[in-house]
């Protein structure tokens, strides 16, 4: 069984927001709702400064706080390690939004259901890549099976020493190269 | 602010309801003559909890549109909210039964009352654990928060019960001095707990320090200092302390006893104190939700 994860190389990210747009199209989201948020971070001391653009979405944590706090079991983890929301069970209490370390969740304004990045589970099931990965203009995103040492994503993690945003906050499955 | 005013009101009402239930149970044992206090506490408790639950349902938009989904609330035992749903269900059943018996003027089943007491305490603690277990918000993620919420719940419960009782029966409230003493103790503990929490939590975490900064000197500081500290705590503590001190004097002098016997009491002080405590209880919860700064993950 696969255990899906992703690498995001922020050194390659140009901040074009193409991933966000493709995600919105894939998930039929209105313009103001999005599963991918962009953060900018400045590091260093002038003149040696670096400006980094960091796309953040659901990190599909293995010990996801949203799964444990969800009172209705609407949020669950699939066998492939994808954290999903069963829209028919969600009551919209927003406990998961409060519990998420990454502010990755957003509430659908029409249904009140809380949703988030689903690693495009339906595309992945067909053997395709998630929309944000296939659309990325600079190949900053790599998706694949973390349990397979020969997968592109596993190799990239090792080669570029990719790390979760905050390894101390939980077992996230999106690894960042920074 | 993911959780706003509605959730603050719910947390406040749940605590108030649990506190009112406990106040009435205490009054029923300690002061069998103080019927008003007992009846008021027993009646307002399920009503306030009911209003709180209605607010929750309105805030849970997806459930509001498909109410059968609320059944699922009983399914995930790793969620504090599920545990709380059980606590509130048992508490609500016991409180509603006891209120009904009070209305029918029948004797209450003692076992149901004890169950009610246990789940009233559980409900009050749960409101603290609900947000206390959230690691993403360091301001809440402290061991002292549930204790603060319990103390505040009992304190607002006494205030709510005494406020309504004072309006209905002016004399009675001056006979239940031990309730006033308990109330004063709770209010003073609350001041101590709030500042302990702020001091410790802001020294352990950057986000928590930001939250505390917002409350003590930032955008919420007027509401914190004027609303919570002065109106919600210092005013009631001062009035309550003066009242207790005066009552001691009255019962020690002959003239005082005559005044007491003639029944010429004022309720202004009580009305001000208890309204202030209630305002403070709501403001406390509102501020803690509003000043929630999540952990910095970048």
Interface residues (C-beta under 8 A of the other chain):
Chain A: X39 X41 X54 X56 X65 X68 X69 X70 X71 X72 X73 X74 X87 X88 X89 X90 X91 X92 X93 X94 X95 X97 X98 X99 X100 X101 X102 X103 X107 X111 X112 X113 X114 X165 X166 X169
Chain B: X2 X3 X56 X59 X60 X61 X62 X63 X64 X65 X66 X69 X70 X72 X73 X75 X76 X78 X79 X80 X81 X82 X85 X131 X133 X134 X135 X136 X137 X292 X294 X295 X297 X298
